[in-house]
Amino acid sequence: MPAVDPRRFLRPDADRLPRYAPVKPLAALAEEIGVPVAELVKLDANENPYAAPPAVRDAIAAADPRIYPDPDQTALRAAIAAWLGVSPAQVAAGAGADDLIDIVLRLASPRAVASATPTFGMYGFLAAVAGARHVEAPRGAGHALDLAGLRGAVADGAGVVFVASPNNPTGNASSLDEIEALCALEALVVVDEAYAEFAGVSAVPLLERHGNLVILRTFSKWAGLAGLRVGYAVAHAGLVERMMAIKQPYNVNVAGDAAARAALDHRDELFASVRAIVAERERMAAAVGALGWLTPHPSDANFALFDVHGADAAAVAAGLRRRGVLVRRYDRPDLAGKLRISAGRPRDTDRLLAALREVAP
Ligand SMILES: Cc1ncc(COP(=O)(O)O)c(C=O)c1O
């Protein structure tokens, strides 16, 4: 080791910055558990288990990796805008919705960020990296937004409010009335619609009336392109212009760009898998609930959150894992005793049910 410790050149809080805890890669998990990758039932990251349509795979294969992508994302933004009925000037794409969260935070540079918890961990994580305080406004009964709590967070200095709708991990969507009420706040209101295609509702029509509304969407979930990292923001053209100005120029790679456009061209096929996943979520939630020791929360997304009764949720997740079935558990006190399970294919649900019967308390 050289004598000079380079960490002294870093920002003063570098040692205290959080580390995001992502799901492990499949190959590493398969090795740890001792089963082949093909035998794992991956219900821990809300991915889409169905293979992309051939046209999407062909578009990926035809992308030319030698050439930098279009930094203006001209074709992709036009295709997304045509789909949503907005102007291309209102759309900015990135390396997943995660990239857009980061871009918004770098651009707004708020003293504090508010979110309605429990929710997606990226808001608090990227707020900390951006040097902003994270104010949590806990959700109330039925995981509904606490509008007064969020209003208080803005009064307390939060310049950006994040609300996921449908929310991860609780599964419930907020009403458009609630989102409109949020838009009256003196802050940027970021509505993360990563799961909107499963819910069939969107706040995009509210953009006409609210200049402080930013909607985040992604191709990771409905279009099954999580590995290619394509997400986007839809917002006021003046804000989007600034987002486009400060983003990494090549944040959407050529394969992701081509795949996302092909997905939009073939969305009828993809929406058939969205409908299959929603139907399977209902079957999975009912069948798991019928086991008698797990209670599902209602969900508008491609997963459901369950209360575990009579057993330790972490032990249940570990028992399932030993059987090759991966689900999501949490260390947060407000999610103690809960498991989030993604909706998979019918055969994934069957494996889940068999494993749950074996680990039953
Ligand atoms: C609410 C929410 N937003 C965003 C994301 C990340 O989306 P992307 O893959 O587009 O970065 C997730 C992924 O789990 C999510 O749950």
The ligand as a Gaussian input file, in Angstrom:
#p B3LYP/6-31G(d) Opt

LIG

0 1
 C      -40.237000       3.043000      -7.446000
 C      -39.075000       2.695000      -8.307000
 N      -38.516000       3.639000      -9.071000
 C      -37.475000       3.375000      -9.861000
 C      -36.923000       2.117000      -9.912000
 C      -35.701000       1.888000     -10.744000
 O      -36.014000       1.958000     -12.070000
 P      -34.865000       1.827000     -13.170000
 O      -34.566000       0.384000     -13.339000
 O      -35.493000       2.449000     -14.361000
 O      -33.680000       2.610000     -12.669000
 C      -37.456000       1.091000      -9.148000
 C      -36.852000      -0.256000      -9.208000
 O      -37.069000      -1.108000      -8.415000
 C      -38.551000       1.397000      -8.318000
 O      -39.074000       0.465000      -7.528000

